């Protein structure tokens, strides 16, 4: 039986997202992948993920800027994926 750690899952996800970034994509698509990578990497304490997600949702609710909203959606995608993995592996 292979035991997979949370860190291995995170590393695989980041590698996968990096592979998705390529010159044939629209710049916005590559930017979304990079924002998700950065959001996942930015979490230094898995105990804080839920509060970070709550903060981002509040910012999104109050955002009037389209680019800001798109960035927040991408960050939330990455962070919510991370939260699911944390629940699964801890």
C-alpha positions in Angstrom: 0.0 0.0 0.0 1.3 3.4 -0.9 0.8 6.2 1.6 0.5 9.6 -0.1 1.2 12.6 2.0 -0.5 16.0 1.7 2.8 17.5 0.6 3.1 15.0 -2.3 -0.5 15.8 -3.4 0.3 19.6 -3.3 3.6 19.1 -5.3 1.8 17.0 -7.9 -0.9 19.7 -8.3 1.6 22.4 -8.7 3.5 20.4 -11.3 0.3 19.7 -13.1 -0.7 23.4 -13.1 2.8 24.3 -14.3 2.5 21.9 -17.2 -0.7 23.6 -18.2 1.1 26.9 -18.7 2.2 27.2 -22.3 2.6 29.8 -25.1 -0.3 28.5 -27.1 -2.7 29.5 -24.3 -4.3 32.9 -24.1 -2.3 35.0 -21.5 -5.3 35.1 -19.2 -5.4 31.3 -19.1 -1.7 31.1 -18.2 -2.2 33.8 -15.6 -5.1 31.9 -14.0 -2.9 28.8 -13.6 -0.1 30.9 -12.1 -2.5 32.5 -9.7 -3.7 29.1 -8.5 -0.1 27.9 -8.1 0.8 31.1 -6.1 -2.4 30.7 -3.9 -1.5 27.1 -3.0 2.1 28.0 -2.3 1.1 31.0 -0.2 -0.4 29.0 2.5 2.1 28.5 5.3 -0.3 27.1 7.8 -3.0 24.7 6.8 -5.0 25.7 9.9 -5.5 29.1 8.3 -6.9 27.9 4.9 -10.5 28.3 5.9 -10.1 31.8 7.2 -8.1 32.8 4.1 -11.0 31.5 1.9 -13.5 33.5 4.0 -11.4 36.6 3.5 -11.1 36.1 -0.2 -14.9 35.6 -0.5 -15.5 38.8 1.3 -13.1 40.7 -1.0 -14.8 39.1 -4.0 -18.2 40.2 -2.7 -17.0 43.7 -2.3 -14.9 43.9 -5.5 -16.0 46.3 -8.2 -13.1 45.5 -10.6 -13.4 42.8 -13.2 -9.7 41.9 -13.1 -9.6 41.8 -9.3 -12.7 39.5 -9.3 -11.1 37.2 -11.8 -7.9 37.0 -9.8 -9.9 36.3 -6.6 -11.9 33.5 -8.4 -8.7 31.9 -9.5 -7.2 32.2 -6.0 -10.4 30.7 -4.5 -10.2 27.8 -7.0 -6.7 27.0 -5.8 -7.5 27.5 -2.1 -10.7 25.5 -2.2 -8.9 22.6 -3.9 -6.3 22.8 -1.2 -8.9 22.8 1.5 -10.5 19.6 0.1 -7.0 17.9 0.1 -6.4 19.0 3.7 -9.7 17.4 4.7 -8.9 14.3 2.8 -5.3 13.8 4.0 -5.3 15.0 7.6 
